[in-house]
Amino acid sequence: MDPVLQEANTRVQNALDHLKQDLSTIRAGRANPSLIENLTVKAYGVQMKLLEVGTIAAPQPSLLTVQLFDPAVIQDVIKSIQEANLGLNPSNEGTLIRLPIPQLTAERRLEFIKLAHQKMEIKRIEVRQIRQDIREDWKRLEESQEFGKDEFERRSKLLQELVDKMMETIDQIGKQKEEELREV
């Protein structure tokens, strides 16, 4: 990769990683620990991630379990899961919380597909904004005569190729998530 694209590539890759993480939180009808691992729980007087107060597992395709490190926070965890509005109904079994994953209705699947498309569009806008920021930086360097018009055009072409490639990747990730959501 051309060294002039290092910053752009890093920023775009971070946006792509964030999209993958966002899409993993959309429920697709099967148990996935990433669905709840970043939920915030008010425990011990501070906000903590669910991952920090217990171990999350998916022992069956339609069941998540949370094994808490300290049973004193079980009510806080249950409250956080219910308030997250994920359509999950936690059941308390001492230090273990069971979360059966119900099948998605057709309407709910369409809602989740729309949500995935919204998240993808936000990331497309972010990638275009990164392109704009990098081009503006390069334009200032060109105006201060650190390099010429030809170098600016070369860099712009490379940057556009990177952006086009990332847009294709975003579309591919979105199609995979949509297929996952459409599975019954």
N, C-alpha and C positions, 0 to 999 in steps of 0.2 A: 504494500500500500504506500502511496505517495505520502511523504512526511507532512506535506501541507494540509492533508486531510485528517491528521491525527486527532485534533480537537473535535472536528465535526463528527468523525467516526465514533469517538468516545461518547459524545453527547447523544448522538442518534441511537447508539447501542443501549445506553441507559434508558432512553425513552422506550425502546423495544422491550427491554427487560421488565420495565414497569408495566407495560401493556400485558405481557404474559402473566405477571403477578395479578393484575386487575382481573383478567379473564378467568384466572383459576379460582377466583372467589365467587364466580357465577355458578350456581348449582346446576348440575347436568343430570340429576336423577340417580347418580351413584355416589357412594361415599368417597370423599376426598378430604384428607386432613387440612389442606390449604383453604378449604371453605370456611373454617372457623379459627385457624391458628392465629390470625392477626386481630381477632376481636379484643376490644379493651375491656378489662374487668377492674372495677374499683375494689381493690383488696389491700388490706393493711393501710388504708388511708391514702393510697396513691393509685394512679392508673397503670395497669400492667397488661401485657398481652397474655392471652389465654395460654399461649405456648410457655410462658414463664411460670404459670401456676400449676401446670399439669402436663401429662403426656397424652398426646392425641393419637389414636390408632383407628384403623378401618378394618376390623376383624372379618367383616362380611361386606359384600357390595352395597348393601342397603343399611349399614349401621356404622356410626362413628361412636367411639368411646373416649371419654376424658378421665384419666386416672389422676386425681388431684394429689399434690404433694402434701397439702395440709387440708384436712376435712373442714376446718373452721371457715373456709372461704366458699363452701359449696353453694350456699344461697346466693352469694354475689355472682358466681359463675352462671348459675341457672338464670338469674335475672338478666345478665348481660346477653346470654344466648337468646332469650325471649325478646329482648328489646332490639336485637339486631334485625328482626323481621325477616328471617331466612326461611320461615315456614317450618321450623324444626320445633319439636315438642320434647324437651329434655325430661328424662326420668332419673330420679335420685336413688342410688343404691349404696349409700354410705360414702365411701371415697371415690366411687365410680359413677359417672354420669353417662347414661346411654342416650344416643340421639338417633332414632330410626329415621331414615331418609325416605320420605314418601315419594311415590311416583308423581311426576309432573303432569299437570293437565295440559291440554293443547293450548289453552289461553296463556298459561304460565310460561310454556315453552316460547311462545311468540314474544311475550314480554321480555324474557331473558335474551332472546335473539336481538330484539330492539336495543336492549341495554348494551349488549356486546358491540353492536354497530355504533352506538353513541361513543363508547370508550375507544373504539378504533378511530373514529373521526377526530376525537380529541387528540389522539396521538399523531394522526396525519397533520393536523394543524400545528402541533408542537414541532414536528420534523420540518415543516415548511418555515416555521419561525426560526429554527436553528439555522436553516439554509440562509435566510434573510440576514440574521446576525453575522454569520461568517462572511457573507458577501460584503456587508457594510464595513466590517473590519478590513477586508482586503482592499476595498475601494479607498479607504483612508490611507492605507499603505501605498497604493498606486498614486494617489494624489500627492503624497509626501515624497514621491519618486524613489521609493525603496525597490520597486520593480516596475516594469513597463506594462503597457496595455496588452501585449501578447501574453505575458505571464498571467495577468488577471483573467484573460479569456481562457487560458489553459486550465487554471485553477477552477474557474466557474464551471467549465465543462466536466471536470472530474467530480466536483461537488454535486452537479446535477445527476451524474451517473450514480453516485452514492445514494442520493435521495430517491431516485427512481427504483433502485434495488431495494431500499428499505420500504418503500410504498408497496412493492410486490410482496415483501415479507409480511407486512402488516395484513395484506389481503389474504395471504396463505394462512396465517395464524387465525384470522377471522373465519375463514371457510372451515378450518378444522373445528373451531369452537361451535360453529353453526351446525356442522354435521353431528357433533357430540350432543348438542341440545335437541336435535331432531330425532335421535335414536330413542326408540321406545323400549 
